[in-house]
Amino acid sequence: MEPDVIAVEGTDTFGLLLTYANGEQRLYDMSPMLQYAYFAPLRDIDFFKKNAHPAYGTVSWGNRIDIAPEELYHNSTRLNYNK
């Protein structure tokens, strides 16, 4: 089971800077997912950045848009290596 996302920040390149409950910080590239209709509202960079928030251990943008926590964790790059 993956740790919960406790903080998220959207970047100008459709990245997600993720902070997990275990202290890990990871970067997820959301841009490949934007080709799918489900994620179409996120193509607006302002909406993407301003509305990303942690919810139920993952990231949500409201309006029923979220992403599987397994996808975020296993397909992101770890940024801190102090643990």
N, C-alpha and C positions, 0 to 999 in steps of 0.2 A: 504494500500500500504506500502510495506517495504521500509526502508531507503536505500539509495545507498551504496554499498561497495566502499570505497575510498582508502583502502590499504589492501593488502593480503600478507601473508607469509606462504609458505608451510613448514610443519614440517617433521622430519624423519620418522614419523609414519603415513604418508598420511593424516595429519590433515591440516586444513586451519585456520590460525589465521586471523580473519576478523576485520577490523575497518570500522565502518559505519559513514555516514555523521552526524548522531545525537550524535556521541561520544561513542556509544556502541562498546564494543569489545566482540567478540564471537568466539567460537571454533567449527568448523565443522569437523566431522570424515568422510573423503571421502572414506575410505577403503571399506565399503559395496558396493559402486557404481562401484568399479573396476571390479566386476564380469561381467558387461555389456560390450558388444563389442564396443559400442560407446566410452567408457572411456579406452579401452585397451592401448592406447599410454601412459596413465598416470601411468601405472604400473611400468614404469621406474622412480625410485625415483628422479634421477637427473633432468629428464625432468619435472616431476611434480613440483619440488621445484623451478627450475630456470625459468620456463615459466609461472607460475601463475601470473596473473596481473588483476587489476580491469578494467572492460570495460562495458560501458552501464549499470552501477549499479549492476553488478554481477561480477563473476570471469570467466576469459577466459584463455585458454592456446594457443590461436592461432589455426591454422589448423582446424577451425570450431568446436573446442571443447569448450563448456561452460556449465554452470549449471544454472538451473532456480533460480532466486533470492528468490522466495518463499521457495524453498527447503533449500537453505542455511540458511535463517533467521529462519524459523519455526522448523528446525531440528538441530539447533546448541545450544550450551550451552553458556549462558551469562557469561562473565568473570569479568566485572566491575559492581558494584552495587551502584555507586555514583550518579546515576540519577534516 
